[in-house]
């Protein structure tokens, strides 16, 4: 009696490699179908902003998503670049509750770096692939309106200066760009409004995580993706085996008081997004090349996904 051979055991190295690649492509198919025609907001930050290989990979990811039929919007901060410029001009950096204390002189630097440097560089990288990206800030077409916010440290309110929280999003300009096939790249600053809703003439520094969440909510986005320099949220930091791949919003909200200072704004932004109707919001490890594609187009992703409590 002859014994049948396993055809998979006879694959050459080239055939096995081709099979593996085809399985990856097939895994992406249902996610491409789910997100086609939907808006995905991506917050650009961390090492992906300063490592040249990661910067170029991120730009390629944005163009790939656009080619897959996704309406992608990028929101960015620029912490490392702001720190570098402040040091250059002799202004000390101070953070309270994970937010940058921003006096008038610091605000001038923040505005210059975000709009004139970080945003322009990212637009340039994306546009190496074609005429896709257009840079703007929360000031343009009054995309954002904001009010000053304080921070709480040890139960006491701390004045942060020119630091704001987004109170309103006017998404019309973004939607116009998306309809034209563009990739909007948004710097996280906003004009201040007074109690009557009138502009004061001041500009406020908005935490980029929170700006991205506000933008995702204002655009009724399907998903928010935030790049960070950590693997994700941990249930028991620094125990790295406690990484949380998936968590409902109610559970994360209960964990909020016990998170580290730098993690609180990130967790708040994820919750703000899903509370406003965004189906899922993910914090991913931006130190991994093409992390955004792995999060959007694979089953497991590369970080922590927060889902609405009614998400199925």
QUIZIRA-V55600 format. One record per run of one state. SS is the DSSP state (2 for helix, 1 for strand, 0 for the rest). FROM is the first residue (numbers start at 1). LEN is the number of residues. Records with the same first field share a line. If there is no record, write none. Layout:
SS->FROM-LEN / FROM-LEN
This chain:
0->1-6 / 11-2 / 36-3 / 45-1 / 50-2 / 68-3 / 77-2 / 90-5 / 97-2 / 101-1 / 103-1 / 128-5 / 138-2 / 143-1 / 154-2 / 170-2 / 180-3 / 188-1 / 194-5 / 207-1 / 219-4 / 229-5 / 235-5 / 244-2 / 259-2 / 276-4 / 286-5 / 298-5 / 308-5
2->7-4 / 13-23 / 46-4 / 52-16 / 79-11 / 104-24 / 140-3 / 172-8 / 208-11 / 240-3 / 249-10 / 261-15 / 291-7
1->39-6 / 71-6 / 95-2 / 99-2 / 102-1 / 133-5 / 144-10 / 156-14 / 183-5 / 189-5 / 199-8 / 223-6 / 234-1 / 243-1 / 246-3 / 280-6 / 303-5
